[in-house]
Amino acid sequence: MSSHPESPFGNDLDEIDRIIIDELVSNARISNATLAQRASIAPSTALLRTRSLVDRGILTGYHAEVSLPAVGRTVQALISVKLRAHDREKIDTFRERIPALPEVLSMFHVSGATDYMLHIAVGSTEALRDWVLDNLATDESVGHTETTLVFDHQLGNRGPLPGHDA
């Protein structure tokens, strides 16, 4: 068996944990019986191990994926935001307000020339323009934005990285 680095949460993940995580990332609706079979453990053990992963903060939720175009959000964009000044009160206000807007899928605090990256989805390019004008261009804490249209988005690996042999 390969050894795996300790997780940043201080929780060691063994091979069974990794199988459970990989299976749940692949299909969060998998039955406990099927999960147990794929991990080669008893169903009661699979349930206990899954609950332990939740309790340890490793599994943080189960989510439904929604087709954004199917619900009228056909235009996605990544918007880099450079703040005008790094005033803590204004940063806190920005960090609270922006992710709460319904068009925002994700907000990332990043390093480099950009302070934040926003991933948003709206119904049209006109709606995108209006959103940027209404929510960023008029915000006194925002100094500069740059908008990049997203043509395609594919998720990568959402589970733990494969381990290395010691």
N, C-alpha and C positions, 0 to 999 in steps of 0.2 A: 504494500500500500504506500502511496506517495505521501509525503508530509506537506501540509498546507500552512501558509503563514497565518498568524492570528489575525482575526478581523479587527478593524479599528474600534469596535465596540468592546474589545477585550474578551470576546467569546470565541473559543476555538470551534471551527467547523470541521466535522469529520466527514467521511465519504457519504454516509447516510444523509446527513444534513444537506450536503451538496446535491445529492440526487433529488431529495425532496424539493429543494429550492428550484433546481432546473426544471423539474416536472411542473411545479406551480407557476413558474414564469412562462413556460410553454402553454399551459392551460390551467388557469386558476379555478376552473370548474371541474377539474378531474375528481372522480369519486375517491373517497378514502380507500376503498378496496383496491382500486386500480393503482393508486399511489403506493399502497403497501406492497402490491405485487411487483411494481417496477423497482422499488427499493429493496426487495427481498426481505421484508420484515412483516410482522403480524399487523393486522389493521389497527389493533389497540395501540401498538407501538408507533405506528405512523401518525395516529391522532395525537398521542402524547408528544412526539417529536415536533410535529407541526405547531402545536400549542407552545412548546418551549421556544421555537424560533420566533413566534409572535411575542412572547413574554420577554425575550432577550433583545427585542427591537430590531431583529434582522428582517423579518417579514413585517412590513409596515402597512399592508392593506391589500385588498383585492379590488380590481378595477374593471369596469366595462370600457372597451374601446369603441368610440363612436366615429363613424365615417363623417368627417367634417363637411365634404361636399353634399352628402345626403341630407344634412340639416341646414343647408344654405350657406355654409362658410367655405366658399370655393377659392378664396384668395388667402394664402398664408404669406407671412413676411417675417424676416428677422430684422430687428431694428436695433442698431447700436446707439447707445445714449451716453454722451459725455456730459457730466454735470458742470455747471458754471463755477461753482465753489463747493468746497467740501465742508459745509456747515452741518453739524450733526442734526440739528432740528429739521433742516430742509431734507436731508438724506432720509431721516426717519419718516417724514411725511411722504416722500416719494416712494419709499419701500412699502408703506402701508397702502397707499392709494392705488398705485399702478397694478399690482397683481390682483386687486379686488375688482378691476374692470372686467366685464364679461368677455371682451374680445381677447384677453391675455391668456395664452395657454401656459406659458412659463416665463419666469424672469430669472436671469442669471446675473450675479454680481461677479465681475471678471476683472482680471488684471490687464495692464497695458494701457493703450491710448483710450480705450473705451471703459466706462465704469459699469455699464449694464448692457445686457443683451436681452431683448424681448422677443418672444415668439408669439405672434398674434395670428388670428384667423378671422376674416370678415367676409362679407358677401360680394364685394366688388372692389375694383381698384379705386373707384370714387369713394367708397366707404373707407378704404385704407388711407387715402389722402385726407379725408375729413377727420379720421381718428387721430392721425399724426398732428394735424393742425389743432384739434380740440384738446388733446390730452398731453402733447409734448411741446409743441411750438409755443403754446401759451403758458407753460409752466415756467415760472421765474427761476427755478433751480436747474433747468435744462439749458446747456450751452450749445449743444450740437447733436444732431441725429443723422444717421445714415440708414436708409431702408434698402433691404435686399429682398426681392421676391423669391419665394420658395417654389420651385417647379415640382419637386418630388421629395418625400420624406420617408425614410425607412428606419425603423428601430433597429438598434444593434443589440448586443448581449446585455440583458438586464440582470443577470445573476452573477455569482462570484466568478472570478477569473480562474482558469485551470491552475492547479498547483504545480509546483516544481519539485523534482526529486532532490532530496537533501544530499 
